């Protein structure tokens, strides 16, 4: 799979919500989220969302044509 993954970070701090989106290579994402990248590579799903007490991380795989 080639292309960049779209990573979105959210942070809910009570008074305000912050959202940041950026692109990372598959290698970069796999360093931080190896299991999630493996799931995205081996399944038809296009995104994974992880949540903790601070916010979410959403990882979207590139669209293939």
For each residue, the residues with C-beta under 8 A, 3 or more apart:
1: 26 41 61 62 64
2: 26 62
3: 26 61 62 63
4: 23 24 25 26 62
5: 23 24 25 26 29 37 40 59 60 61 62
6: 21 22 23 58 59 60 62
7: 21 22 23 24 29 57 58 59 60
8: 19 20 21 56 57 58 60
9: 18 19 20 21 55 56 57
10: 17 18 19 20 55 56 57 58
11: 17 18 54 55
12: 17 54 55
13: 16 17 18
14:
15:
16: 13
17: 10 11 12 13
18: 9 10 11 13 55
19: 8 9 10
20: 8 9 10
21: 6 7 8 9
22: 6 7
23: 4 5 6 7
24: 4 5 7 28 29
25: 4 5 28 29
26: 1 2 3 4 5 29 30 37
27: 30 31
28: 24 25 31 32
29: 5 7 24 25 26 32 33 36 37 59
30: 26 27 33 34 37
31: 27 28 34
32: 28 29
33: 29 30 36 37 48 50 57 59
34: 30 31 37 38
35: 38 39
36: 29 33 39 40 48 50 59
37: 5 26 29 30 33 34 40 41 59
38: 34 35 41 42
39: 35 36 42 43 45 48
40: 5 36 37 43 45 46 47 48 59 61
41: 1 37 38 61
42: 38 39
43: 39 40
44:
45: 39 40 48
46: 40 60 61 63
47: 40 58 59 60 61
48: 33 36 39 40 45 58 59
49: 56 57 58 59
50: 33 36 56 57 58 59
51: 55 56 57
52: 55
53:
54: 11 12
55: 9 10 11 12 18 51 52
56: 8 9 10 49 50 51
57: 7 8 9 10 33 49 50 51
58: 6 7 8 10 47 48 49 50
59: 5 6 7 29 33 36 37 40 47 48 49 50
60: 5 6 7 8 46 47
61: 1 3 5 40 41 46 47
62: 1 2 3 4 5 6
63: 3 46
64: 1
65:
